[in-house]
Amino acid sequence: MGAHRFEAQGFALLALVALRRGDRVVARERAEHALAICRQYGMGQIGPWLHGVLALIETEPEARRRRLEQGMGMLGRGSVSHNQLQLPELAIDALLEIGDWSGVERLCDHLGDYTAAEPLPMADFVRARGLALAQVGRGDRSPAARDALLALKSQGEQAELNSLLPAVDAAIATVAQ
């Protein structure tokens, strides 16, 4: 078709698959290839989201933060609206992995603000998940925290949000019985 924007999106998805399989080298190669395509044909289609993918691939906290700052900056300059939902989803996970609870909460607030006038169940789930995981990350092991996680697990299973559940399962394992 010659639609290079979608070619870049395909490579970014392949990068996420490689990352979830534990192959960070292949993930980085595919994401960097997607980035090169975006730089040539335009960042507006997936540029912000792609920076979320790249942030997840990064292993150094500051490199993650830089990628996320770049992606959030692109959101502020304008891009296709799905980036407003997809970048925060990935960014929340990138910051959870490095224990940046305040950063997670800021992203959850951003997502909530963006969807306030037109709520979306997926965005609501991503936001609630991020806030609950940050709360547990801060040390909350209360029965209320466990109940919130169990509710998220059930909701996520019903919606088949399988890629978002491992972190919830891990958090459930850490909270009080």
NUFITI-535208 format. One record per atom (N, C-alpha, C, CB): residue in one letter; y, x negated, z. Coordinates in Angstrom, 3 decimals. Glycine has a CB too. Layout:
<kollos>
> nuti;north;east;up
> A;Y;X;Z
...
</kollos>
This chain:
<kollos>
> nuti;north;east;up
> M;-1.188;-0.809;0.000
> M;0.000;0.000;0.000
> M;1.259;-0.857;0.000
> M;-0.006;0.922;1.186
> G;1.150;-2.062;0.465
> G;2.319;-2.917;0.529
> G;3.237;-2.634;1.709
> G;3.085;-2.787;-0.722
> A;2.747;-1.873;2.672
> A;3.550;-1.536;3.856
> A;3.326;-2.599;4.923
> A;3.187;-0.117;4.405
> H;4.108;-3.647;4.842
> H;3.907;-4.795;5.718
> H;4.131;-4.473;7.195
> H;4.823;-5.909;5.305
> R;4.980;-3.488;7.474
> R;5.194;-3.104;8.871
> R;3.872;-2.664;9.512
> R;6.243;-1.967;8.967
> F;3.054;-1.956;8.730
> F;1.782;-1.489;9.260
> F;0.751;-2.618;9.324
> F;1.250;-0.341;8.410
> E;0.891;-3.586;8.445
> E;0.042;-4.769;8.517
> E;0.307;-5.505;9.834
> E;0.294;-5.705;7.298
> A;1.569;-5.646;10.179
> A;1.928;-6.287;11.445
> A;1.364;-5.500;12.618
> A;3.455;-6.415;11.576
> Q;1.453;-4.185;12.546
> Q;0.916;-3.348;13.615
> Q;-0.593;-3.543;13.751
> Q;1.239;-1.871;13.352
> G;-1.291;-3.640;12.629
> G;-2.736;-3.881;12.663
> G;-3.074;-5.201;13.330
> G;-3.306;-3.859;11.257
> F;-2.338;-6.248;13.002
> F;-2.583;-7.547;13.638
> F;-2.283;-7.504;15.134
> F;-1.735;-8.634;12.969
> A;-1.255;-6.756;15.518
> A;-0.942;-6.639;16.945
> A;-2.056;-5.903;17.687
> A;0.400;-5.908;17.144
> L;-2.601;-4.874;17.061
> L;-3.731;-4.164;17.684
> L;-4.951;-5.064;17.786
> L;-4.082;-2.899;16.885
> L;-5.199;-5.843;16.762
> L;-6.313;-6.798;16.817
> L;-6.087;-7.836;17.916
> L;-6.489;-7.501;15.454
> A;-4.836;-8.201;18.135
> A;-4.517;-9.129;19.229
> A;-4.873;-8.506;20.570
> A;-3.021;-9.518;19.201
> L;-4.546;-7.232;20.764
> L;-4.892;-6.554;22.018
> L;-6.401;-6.470;22.208
> L;-4.287;-5.149;22.048
> V;-7.122;-6.193;21.134
> V;-8.588;-6.138;21.226
> V;-9.132;-7.504;21.632
> V;-9.212;-5.686;19.875
> A;-8.649;-8.555;21.004
> A;-9.111;-9.908;21.343
> A;-8.780;-10.235;22.792
> A;-8.474;-10.954;20.404
> L;-7.599;-9.863;23.242
> L;-7.207;-10.129;24.629
> L;-8.120;-9.385;25.593
> L;-5.740;-9.725;24.869
> R;-8.400;-8.130;25.312
> R;-9.266;-7.340;26.196
> R;-10.695;-7.846;26.186
> R;-9.242;-5.878;25.789
> R;-11.066;-8.562;25.144
> R;-12.391;-9.193;25.104
> R;-12.373;-10.573;25.757
> R;-12.881;-9.310;23.657
> G;-11.191;-11.023;26.164
> G;-11.079;-12.297;26.861
> G;-10.788;-13.487;25.972
> G;-12.316;-12.554;27.599
> D;-10.467;-13.260;24.703
> D;-10.191;-14.364;23.782
> D;-8.684;-14.497;23.569
> D;-10.915;-14.144;22.424
> R;-8.051;-15.200;24.478
> R;-6.602;-15.369;24.452
> R;-6.141;-16.172;23.233
> R;-6.136;-16.052;25.728
> V;-6.955;-17.110;22.759
> V;-6.577;-17.934;21.605
> V;-6.468;-17.070;20.348
> V;-7.607;-19.074;21.386
> V;-7.487;-16.272;20.093
> V;-7.458;-15.382;18.922
> V;-6.345;-14.347;19.089
> V;-8.836;-14.675;18.726
> A;-6.181;-13.829;20.303
> A;-5.120;-12.850;20.558
> A;-3.757;-13.442;20.199
> A;-5.137;-12.399;22.039
> R;-3.509;-14.658;20.629
> R;-2.216;-15.296;20.341
> R;-2.039;-15.505;18.831
> R;-2.104;-16.654;21.086
> E;-3.083;-15.955;18.152
> E;-2.993;-16.174;16.699
> E;-2.634;-14.876;15.979
> E;-4.327;-16.735;16.149
> R;-3.301;-13.803;16.344
> R;-3.049;-12.521;15.679
> R;-1.664;-11.983;16.008
> R;-4.107;-11.498;16.080
> A;-1.251;-12.112;17.250
> A;0.073;-11.628;17.641
> A;1.176;-12.454;16.979
> A;0.228;-11.669;19.169
> E;1.006;-13.747;16.911
> E;2.008;-14.591;16.257
> E;2.077;-14.290;14.759
> E;1.687;-16.082;16.486
> H;0.930;-13.986;14.157
> H;0.930;-13.593;12.745
> H;1.692;-12.280;12.572
> H;-0.524;-13.452;12.211
> A;1.465;-11.337;13.465
> A;2.195;-10.069;13.424
> A;3.691;-10.302;13.586
> A;1.687;-9.118;14.518
> L;4.058;-11.207;14.487
> L;5.466;-11.519;14.711
> L;6.101;-12.125;13.461
> L;5.616;-12.476;15.897
> A;5.368;-12.992;12.783
> A;5.895;-13.599;11.548
> A;6.138;-12.520;10.490
> A;4.912;-14.678;11.001
> I;5.244;-11.566;10.386
> I;5.430;-10.463;9.440
> I;6.663;-9.651;9.825
> I;4.173;-9.554;9.399
> C;6.788;-9.348;11.113
> C;7.949;-8.584;11.582
> C;9.253;-9.313;11.300
> C;7.830;-8.304;13.075
> R;9.261;-10.599;11.510
> R;10.484;-11.365;11.259
> R;10.870;-11.313;9.787
> R;10.305;-12.821;11.703
> Q;9.872;-11.228;8.924
> Q;10.153;-11.183;7.497
> Q;10.567;-9.786;7.035
> Q;8.939;-11.645;6.718
> Y;9.934;-8.749;7.591
> Y;10.140;-7.400;7.056
> Y;10.893;-6.459;8.003
> Y;8.812;-6.795;6.720
> G;11.215;-6.926;9.192
> G;11.995;-6.109;10.105
> G;11.291;-5.882;11.433
> G;12.308;-4.789;9.467
> M;12.066;-6.010;12.503
> M;11.522;-5.894;13.859
> M;11.563;-4.461;14.389
> M;12.288;-6.804;14.800
> G;12.268;-3.570;13.714
> G;12.484;-2.230;14.255
> G;11.243;-1.376;14.408
> G;13.427;-1.520;13.403
> Q;10.247;-1.574;13.564
> Q;9.051;-0.745;13.619
> Q;8.223;-1.019;14.877
> Q;8.202;-0.978;12.378
> I;7.888;-2.296;15.131
> I;7.038;-2.604;16.292
> I;7.501;-3.818;17.081
> I;5.625;-2.826;15.841
> G;8.625;-4.377;16.742
> G;9.082;-5.603;17.400
> G;9.092;-5.534;18.919
> G;10.447;-5.937;16.926
> P;9.692;-4.501;19.511
> P;9.687;-4.432;20.973
> P;8.274;-4.341;21.548
> P;10.502;-3.240;21.436
> W;7.457;-3.470;20.989
> W;6.078;-3.317;21.452
> W;5.305;-4.631;21.289
> W;5.372;-2.181;20.678
> L;5.509;-5.295;20.162
> L;4.836;-6.571;19.919
> L;5.212;-7.598;20.982
> L;5.186;-7.104;18.523
> H;6.445;-7.562;21.460
> H;6.820;-8.475;22.541
> H;6.067;-8.135;23.837
> H;8.343;-8.420;22.781
> G;5.720;-6.874;24.031
> G;4.855;-6.500;25.150
> G;3.459;-7.074;24.987
> G;4.780;-4.984;25.279
> V;2.931;-7.021;23.766
> V;1.624;-7.623;23.475
> V;1.685;-9.118;23.775
> V;1.207;-7.375;21.987
> L;2.721;-9.762;23.281
> L;2.864;-11.206;23.507
> L;3.018;-11.533;24.988
> L;4.066;-11.746;22.732
> A;3.712;-10.678;25.727
> A;3.868;-10.899;27.169
> A;2.513;-10.860;27.869
> A;4.811;-9.843;27.781
> L;1.657;-9.944;27.476
> L;0.324;-9.879;28.078
> L;-0.502;-11.124;27.767
> L;-0.411;-8.637;27.589
> I;-0.279;-11.690;26.601
> I;-1.032;-12.883;26.198
> I;-0.566;-14.112;26.958
> I;-0.894;-13.119;24.695
> E;0.728;-14.156;27.264
> E;1.271;-15.313;27.985
> E;0.587;-15.463;29.344
> E;2.802;-15.171;28.169
> T;0.427;-16.699;29.784
> T;-0.180;-16.954;31.093
> T;0.852;-17.357;32.137
> T;-1.236;-18.037;30.976
> E;2.002;-17.843;31.701
> E;3.051;-18.270;32.628
> E;3.992;-17.104;32.935
> E;3.844;-19.464;32.041
> P;4.270;-16.836;34.207
> P;5.151;-15.716;34.560
> P;6.500;-15.733;33.865
> P;5.373;-15.705;36.025
> E;7.146;-16.886;33.783
> E;8.464;-16.933;33.149
> E;8.385;-16.664;31.658
> E;9.116;-18.280;33.390
> A;7.323;-17.125;31.015
> A;7.139;-16.837;29.587
> A;6.939;-15.336;29.384
> A;5.928;-17.629;29.013
> R;6.207;-14.707;30.275
> R;6.036;-13.255;30.206
> R;7.383;-12.556;30.333
> R;5.075;-12.765;31.307
> R;8.135;-12.957;31.316
> R;9.436;-12.319;31.544
> R;10.360;-12.488;30.336
> R;10.101;-12.903;32.798
> R;10.348;-13.681;29.726
> R;11.184;-13.915;28.544
> R;10.787;-12.981;27.403
> R;11.075;-15.381;28.088
> R;9.487;-12.851;27.174
> R;9.011;-11.953;26.101
> R;9.454;-10.520;26.385
> R;7.457;-12.019;25.966
> L;9.336;-10.110;27.641
> L;9.716;-8.738;27.986
> L;11.219;-8.530;27.872
> L;9.251;-8.398;29.401
> E;11.997;-9.510;28.276
> E;13.454;-9.412;28.126
> E;13.826;-9.288;26.656
> E;14.152;-10.638;28.752
> Q;13.167;-10.060;25.801
> Q;13.438;-9.966;24.367
> Q;13.091;-8.571;23.841
> Q;12.641;-11.040;23.597
> G;11.939;-8.053;24.241
> G;11.536;-6.723;23.796
> G;12.464;-5.637;24.293
> G;10.139;-6.432;24.250
> M;12.850;-5.713;25.576
> M;13.773;-4.712;26.125
> M;15.137;-4.823;25.458
> M;13.914;-4.879;27.653
> G;15.554;-6.026;25.129
> G;16.815;-6.203;24.407
> G;16.783;-5.524;23.045
> G;17.121;-7.685;24.237
> M;15.637;-5.599;22.373
> M;15.490;-4.924;21.083
> M;15.583;-3.411;21.241
> M;14.158;-5.302;20.430
> L;15.037;-2.901;22.335
> L;15.146;-1.455;22.571
> L;16.614;-1.045;22.647
> L;14.406;-1.051;23.875
> G;17.408;-1.864;23.305
> G;18.825;-1.571;23.455
> G;19.590;-1.630;22.143
> G;19.435;-2.522;24.430
> R;19.086;-2.414;21.193
> R;19.761;-2.541;19.895
> R;19.256;-1.510;18.885
> R;19.563;-3.950;19.337
> G;18.182;-0.812;19.236
> G;17.656;0.226;18.354
> G;16.356;-0.175;17.681
> G;18.674;0.572;17.308
> S;15.413;0.728;17.755
> S;14.125;0.558;17.091
> S;13.466;1.938;17.028
> S;13.209;-0.494;17.849
> V;12.337;2.012;16.373
> V;11.609;3.264;16.280
> V;11.233;3.709;17.699
> V;10.340;3.114;15.374
> S;11.339;5.003;17.953
> S;11.260;5.514;19.329
> S;9.934;5.260;20.039
> S;11.517;6.972;19.321
> H;8.836;5.102;19.309
> H;7.573;4.859;20.010
> H;7.616;3.575;20.824
> H;6.423;4.798;19.017
> N;8.486;2.651;20.448
> N;8.648;1.422;21.222
> N;9.147;1.701;22.634
> N;9.608;0.481;20.513
> Q;9.948;2.760;22.796
> Q;10.481;3.125;24.115
> Q;9.357;3.537;25.067
> Q;11.506;4.268;23.982
> L;8.230;3.940;24.536
> L;7.075;4.331;25.346
> L;6.044;3.210;25.432
> L;6.427;5.589;24.771
> Q;5.805;2.556;24.311
> Q;4.727;1.567;24.252
> Q;5.078;0.240;24.920
> Q;4.357;1.316;22.822
> L;6.315;-0.211;24.773
> L;6.685;-1.470;25.441
> L;6.579;-1.338;26.956
> L;8.115;-1.890;25.051
> P;7.146;-0.302;27.574
> P;6.994;-0.216;29.034
> P;5.540;-0.168;29.496
> P;7.712;1.003;29.544
> E;4.681;0.500;28.746
> E;3.267;0.550;29.135
> E;2.683;-0.853;29.241
> E;2.458;1.383;28.125
> L;2.899;-1.673;28.226
> L;2.381;-3.044;28.245
> L;3.129;-3.912;29.248
> L;2.473;-3.666;26.853
> A;4.424;-3.704;29.335
> A;5.243;-4.503;30.244
> A;4.850;-4.262;31.693
> A;6.724;-4.187;30.046
> I;4.539;-3.026;32.027
> I;4.087;-2.709;33.384
> I;2.844;-3.526;33.711
> I;3.798;-1.191;33.533
> D;1.888;-3.555;32.792
> D;0.671;-4.336;33.045
> D;0.957;-5.829;33.128
> D;-0.357;-4.073;31.955
> A;1.835;-6.308;32.269
> A;2.169;-7.741;32.305
> A;2.788;-8.119;33.643
> A;3.134;-8.102;31.159
> L;3.634;-7.253;34.181
> L;4.281;-7.556;35.462
> L;3.344;-7.306;36.642
> L;5.550;-6.718;35.622
> L;2.464;-6.332;36.531
> L;1.470;-6.134;37.589
> L;0.606;-7.380;37.748
> L;0.586;-4.908;37.284
> E;0.220;-7.961;36.635
> E;-0.648;-9.137;36.677
> E;-0.005;-10.328;37.375
> E;-1.040;-9.529;35.280
> I;1.318;-10.394;37.367
> I;1.983;-11.525;38.029
> I;2.621;-11.116;39.356
> I;3.048;-12.120;37.108
> G;2.361;-9.882;39.783
> G;2.842;-9.441;41.088
> G;4.322;-9.167;41.174
> G;2.502;-10.440;42.085
> D;4.946;-8.807;40.069
> D;6.377;-8.484;40.064
> D;6.532;-6.981;40.294
> D;7.057;-8.921;38.713
> W;6.396;-6.567;41.559
> W;6.395;-5.144;41.905
> W;7.739;-4.489;41.609
> W;6.045;-4.961;43.376
> S;8.823;-5.184;41.878
> S;10.157;-4.640;41.596
> S;10.367;-4.448;40.100
> S;11.244;-5.565;42.163
> G;9.888;-5.400;39.317
> G;9.975;-5.277;37.863
> G;9.199;-4.075;37.356
> G;9.461;-6.540;37.195
> V;8.009;-3.865;37.928
> V;7.199;-2.693;37.561
> V;7.978;-1.422;37.876
> V;5.831;-2.696;38.312
> E;8.550;-1.371;39.062
> E;9.293;-0.167;39.459
> E;10.493;0.070;38.548
> E;9.761;-0.284;40.915
> R;11.185;-0.994;38.132
> R;12.317;-0.833;37.214
> R;11.849;-0.264;35.873
> R;13.034;-2.185;36.999
> L;10.722;-0.762;35.375
> L;10.192;-0.244;34.116
> L;9.763;1.211;34.240
> L;9.017;-1.090;33.653
> C;9.177;1.555;35.380
> C;8.792;2.950;35.611
> C;10.031;3.841;35.642
> C;7.997;3.086;36.932
> D;11.103;3.358;36.253
> D;12.356;4.104;36.258
> D;12.902;4.252;34.834
> D;13.393;3.407;37.161
> H;12.843;3.185;34.064
> H;13.293;3.220;32.668
> H;12.506;4.280;31.886
> H;13.128;1.822;32.003
> L;11.214;4.260;32.047
> L;10.357;5.221;31.343
> L;10.675;6.644;31.784
> L;8.867;4.908;31.595
> G;10.848;6.846;33.079
> G;11.203;8.162;33.591
> G;12.544;8.638;33.070
> G;11.222;8.143;35.093
> D;13.516;7.728;33.013
> D;14.836;8.083;32.480
> D;14.749;8.457;31.003
> D;15.823;6.919;32.671
> Y;13.954;7.690;30.252
> Y;13.847;7.924;28.809
> Y;13.218;9.285;28.508
> Y;13.024;6.811;28.151
> T;12.262;9.699;29.324
> T;11.541;10.950;29.047
> T;12.017;12.119;29.900
> T;10.066;10.747;29.268
> A;13.072;11.936;30.687
> A;13.523;12.985;31.613
> A;13.833;14.294;30.898
> A;14.755;12.519;32.371
> A;14.516;14.226;29.780
> A;14.900;15.443;29.076
> A;13.725;16.072;28.325
> A;16.029;15.143;28.108
> E;12.727;15.270;28.022
> E;11.576;15.740;27.262
> E;10.315;15.062;27.810
> E;11.753;15.447;25.733
> P;9.808;15.543;28.955
> P;8.660;14.891;29.594
> P;7.425;14.837;28.678
> P;8.307;15.623;30.886
> L;6.719;13.733;28.791
> L;5.494;13.525;28.029
> L;4.371;13.183;29.006
> L;5.676;12.396;26.960
> P;3.244;13.887;28.946
> P;2.159;13.625;29.894
> P;1.703;12.164;29.919
> P;0.986;14.502;29.566
> M;1.611;11.536;28.766
> M;1.175;10.139;28.730
> M;2.182;9.251;29.458
> M;0.995;9.663;27.270
> A;3.456;9.449;29.199
> A;4.486;8.646;29.867
> A;4.477;8.911;31.371
> A;5.883;8.951;29.279
> D;4.266;10.173;31.755
> D;4.186;10.508;33.175
> D;3.013;9.786;33.834
> D;4.050;12.029;33.363
> F;1.878;9.729;33.131
> F;0.711;9.036;33.670
> F;0.981;7.540;33.806
> F;-0.513;9.273;32.775
> V;1.523;6.931;32.760
> V;1.822;5.490;32.786
> V;2.778;5.176;33.932
> V;2.432;5.028;31.433
> R;3.770;6.013;34.103
> R;4.755;5.811;35.168
> R;4.108;5.944;36.543
> R;5.910;6.815;35.028
> A;3.344;7.025;36.759
> A;2.688;7.233;38.056
> A;1.698;6.110;38.347
> A;1.966;8.595;38.087
> R;0.976;5.675;37.338
> R;0.019;4.578;37.495
> R;0.741;3.300;37.901
> R;-0.771;4.353;36.190
> G;1.828;2.976;37.215
> G;2.586;1.769;37.537
> G;3.114;1.795;38.954
> G;3.733;1.597;36.572
> L;3.678;2.923;39.358
> L;4.224;3.029;40.712
> L;3.128;2.920;41.768
> L;4.975;4.348;40.878
> A;1.981;3.566;41.527
> A;0.873;3.515;42.496
> A;0.309;2.095;42.597
> A;-0.251;4.507;42.091
> L;0.161;1.424;41.458
> L;-0.381;0.063;41.487
> L;0.598;-0.910;42.138
> L;-0.719;-0.405;40.068
> A;1.883;-0.708;41.916
> A;2.881;-1.554;42.586
> A;2.850;-1.320;44.092
> A;4.298;-1.275;42.032
> Q;2.688;-0.078;44.496
> Q;2.627;0.260;45.917
> Q;1.436;-0.443;46.579
> Q;2.523;1.796;46.106
> V;0.295;-0.396;45.935
> V;-0.884;-1.088;46.464
> V;-0.656;-2.598;46.410
> V;-2.165;-0.698;45.664
> G;-0.030;-3.071;45.357
> G;0.283;-4.495;45.240
> G;1.173;-4.985;46.367
> G;0.949;-4.773;43.916
> R;2.044;-4.118;46.843
> R;2.928;-4.455;47.967
> R;2.191;-4.414;49.310
> R;4.118;-3.494;48.002
> G;0.928;-3.965;49.291
> G;0.142;-4.002;50.520
> G;-0.232;-2.663;51.108
> G;0.868;-4.748;51.521
> D;0.143;-1.565;50.490
> D;-0.197;-0.238;51.013
> D;-1.696;0.013;50.834
> D;0.635;0.872;50.299
> R;-2.386;0.164;51.936
> R;-3.833;0.441;51.916
> R;-4.133;1.783;52.586
> R;-4.616;-0.697;52.627
> S;-3.178;2.656;52.586
> S;-3.285;3.932;53.293
> S;-4.195;4.913;52.562
> S;-1.906;4.548;53.475
> P;-4.680;5.915;53.301
> P;-5.443;6.985;52.647
> P;-4.617;7.695;51.565
> P;-5.919;8.004;53.692
> A;-3.319;7.832;51.767
> A;-2.475;8.469;50.750
> A;-2.454;7.650;49.459
> A;-1.041;8.652;51.282
> A;-2.412;6.335;49.587
> A;-2.433;5.470;48.406
> A;-3.768;5.614;47.680
> A;-2.189;3.992;48.802
> R;-4.847;5.654;48.461
> R;-6.178;5.832;47.856
> R;-6.270;7.182;47.157
> R;-7.286;5.713;48.928
> D;-5.777;8.238;47.783
> D;-5.819;9.566;47.170
> D;-5.038;9.588;45.853
> D;-5.253;10.618;48.139
> A;-3.888;8.928;45.839
> A;-3.085;8.874;44.615
> A;-3.844;8.142;43.505
> A;-1.731;8.178;44.887
> L;-4.504;7.056;43.865
> L;-5.281;6.301;42.877
> L;-6.464;7.112;42.370
> L;-5.772;4.983;43.478
> L;-7.142;7.804;43.275
> L;-8.282;8.625;42.856
> L;-7.837;9.755;41.930
> L;-9.003;9.205;44.083
> A;-6.676;10.336;42.210
> A;-6.135;11.378;41.335
> A;-5.807;10.796;39.955
> A;-4.871;12.016;41.966
> L;-5.221;9.603;39.937
> L;-4.920;8.944;38.663
> L;-6.201;8.627;37.897
> L;-4.116;7.656;38.901
> K;-7.212;8.165;38.591
> K;-8.492;7.859;37.937
> K;-9.057;9.114;37.281
> K;-9.509;7.280;38.956
> S;-9.061;10.212;38.020
> S;-9.582;11.468;37.481
> S;-8.776;11.922;36.266
> S;-9.567;12.559;38.559
> Q;-7.464;11.876;36.393
> Q;-6.590;12.276;35.293
> Q;-6.798;11.371;34.075
> Q;-5.117;12.239;35.740
> G;-6.894;10.083;34.318
> G;-7.098;9.133;33.226
> G;-8.438;9.312;32.546
> G;-6.979;7.725;33.737
> E;-9.474;9.598;33.322
> E;-10.787;9.845;32.735
> E;-10.774;11.105;31.874
> E;-11.848;9.966;33.833
> Q;-10.141;12.154;32.374
> Q;-10.066;13.398;31.614
> Q;-9.319;13.213;30.299
> Q;-9.392;14.478;32.443
> A;-8.295;12.405;30.323
> A;-7.499;12.156;29.118
> A;-8.068;11.014;28.268
> A;-6.060;11.839;29.506
> E;-9.153;10.386;28.735
> E;-9.800;9.262;28.057
> E;-8.840;8.088;27.843
> E;-10.362;9.719;26.717
> L;-8.065;7.799;28.874
> L;-7.151;6.661;28.853
> L;-7.884;5.426;29.385
> L;-5.868;6.956;29.699
> N;-8.986;5.115;28.756
> N;-9.934;4.126;29.261
> N;-9.340;2.739;29.458
> N;-11.088;4.030;28.334
> S;-8.426;2.324;28.601
> S;-7.870;0.974;28.750
> S;-6.929;0.874;29.945
> S;-7.132;0.565;27.481
> L;-6.497;2.014;30.498
> L;-5.586;1.994;31.647
> L;-6.327;2.134;32.977
> L;-4.559;3.109;31.516
> L;-7.628;2.337;32.932
> L;-8.371;2.601;34.160
> L;-8.888;1.385;34.921
> L;-9.501;3.451;33.841
> P;-9.209;0.263;34.290
> P;-9.722;-0.867;35.080
> P;-8.794;-1.301;36.215
> P;-9.966;-2.040;34.173
> A;-7.497;-1.324;36.003
> A;-6.576;-1.710;37.077
> A;-6.581;-0.679;38.196
> A;-5.155;-1.882;36.530
> V;-6.729;0.585;37.843
> V;-6.818;1.640;38.854
> V;-8.092;1.462;39.661
> V;-6.781;3.045;38.199
> D;-9.208;1.204;38.980
> D;-10.479;0.974;39.670
> D;-10.391;-0.217;40.607
> D;-11.601;0.757;38.661
> A;-9.775;-1.291;40.157
> A;-9.624;-2.483;41.008
> A;-8.789;-2.166;42.237
> A;-8.979;-3.637;40.219
> A;-7.729;-1.385;42.061
> A;-6.882;-1.032;43.200
> A;-7.629;-0.128;44.184
> A;-5.599;-0.338;42.714
> I;-8.405;0.801;43.652
> I;-9.197;1.690;44.518
> I;-10.113;0.864;45.414
> I;-10.032;2.690;43.670
> A;-10.692;-0.180;44.844
> A;-11.602;-1.037;45.611
> A;-10.919;-1.770;46.760
> A;-12.242;-2.041;44.696
> T;-9.593;-1.885;46.696
> T;-8.870;-2.630;47.736
> T;-8.300;-1.779;48.844
> T;-7.769;-3.391;47.121
> V;-8.267;-0.457;48.647
> V;-7.614;0.419;49.633
> V;-8.627;0.979;50.634
> V;-6.884;1.575;48.923
> A;-8.112;1.538;51.713
> A;-8.948;2.053;52.805
> A;-9.865;3.157;52.320
> A;-8.078;2.568;53.949
> Q;-11.018;3.218;52.956
> Q;-12.008;4.265;52.633
> Q;-11.613;5.582;53.184
> Q;-13.367;3.903;53.153
</kollos>
